[in-house]
Amino acid sequence: MTFDQLQSVVSRYLANPEINCEPAKRCNLLSLDNQGPERFGHIHWMLKEMQSFQVEHTEKAMRWLGFVQGALWGLGVFSIEEMKEDNRGAESASDTASVSSQA
């Protein structure tokens, strides 16, 4: 997955109303008392932060995407299959572009 493809997935998640329902706010990471709204707010915050990452931070963005996807699955927003397709879709678009440019 390229940095641009990752940013496309981030934008897709930010467009989801379940994620956007809470203000983007970093939660207290030391507390286990964070409930649904705080969790969605934290995910929203992470996605907004990821939008500001530069290409040099692709590895960090990939780690954050893994965390976000795990949290979204745990909260029942997306299934594992849906997120695999998000990741595959980004890779498939890259493969298609690469084949087109070789023709």
C-alpha positions in Angstrom: 0.0 0.0 0.0 1.4 3.4 -1.0 1.1 6.5 1.1 -1.5 7.9 -1.2 -3.6 4.7 -1.0 -3.3 4.8 2.7 -4.6 8.4 2.7 -7.5 7.2 0.5 -8.5 4.6 3.1 -8.2 7.2 5.9 -10.5 9.5 4.0 -13.1 6.7 3.5 -13.1 6.0 7.2 -13.4 9.7 8.1 -16.5 9.9 5.8 -18.2 7.2 8.0 -20.9 8.9 10.2 -20.3 6.5 13.1 -16.7 7.8 13.3 -17.6 11.4 12.6 -20.3 11.5 15.3 -17.8 12.4 18.0 -15.4 15.3 18.0 -11.8 14.4 17.2 -10.2 14.2 20.6 -7.3 12.3 22.0 -8.4 10.3 25.0 -6.6 9.4 28.2 -4.6 6.4 27.0 -3.9 5.3 30.6 -7.5 4.9 31.5 -9.5 1.7 30.8 -12.7 3.7 31.5 -12.9 5.1 28.0 -16.4 4.3 26.7 -17.8 4.3 23.2 -18.0 8.0 22.6 -14.5 8.6 23.8 -13.2 5.7 21.7 -14.8 7.0 18.6 -13.5 10.5 19.4 -10.0 9.0 19.7 -10.3 7.1 16.4 -11.5 10.3 14.8 -8.5 12.1 16.2 -6.1 9.5 15.0 -7.5 9.6 11.5 -7.3 13.4 11.4 -3.7 13.2 12.6 -2.9 10.6 9.9 -4.2 13.0 7.3 -1.5 15.4 8.3 1.3 12.9 8.1 3.9 13.3 5.4 5.2 10.5 3.1 8.2 10.1 5.4 5.9 8.8 8.1 4.3 6.0 6.0 5.5 3.3 8.4 4.0 5.2 11.4 0.8 5.7 9.4 0.6 2.0 8.6 0.9 1.1 12.3 -1.8 3.6 13.2 -4.0 2.2 10.4 -3.6 -1.2 11.9 -4.7 0.1 15.4 -7.6 2.0 13.9 -8.8 -1.0 11.9 -8.6 -3.2 15.0 -10.6 -0.7 17.0 -13.2 -0.3 14.3 -13.6 -4.1 14.1 -13.9 -4.3 17.9 -16.5 -1.5 17.9 -18.5 -3.3 15.2 -18.1 -0.5 12.6 -16.5 -2.7 9.9 -15.9 -6.4 9.4 -12.5 -7.9 8.9 -13.5 -8.7 5.3 -14.5 -5.1 4.6 -11.2 -3.8 5.9 -9.3 -6.5 4.0 -11.1 -5.3 0.9 -10.1 -1.7 1.7 -6.5 -2.8 1.9 -6.8 -5.0 -1.2 -8.6 -2.3 -3.1 -5.7 0.0 -2.6 -3.3 -2.7 -3.7 -5.5 -3.6 -6.7 -5.6 0.0 -7.9 -1.8 0.1 -7.7 -1.5 -3.2 -9.6 -3.9 -2.0 -12.3 -2.0 1.3 -12.7 1.3 -0.5 -12.9 -0.1 -2.9 -15.6 -1.6 0.0 -17.5 1.7 1.9 -17.5 3.6 -1.2 -18.8 1.3 -1.6 -21.8 
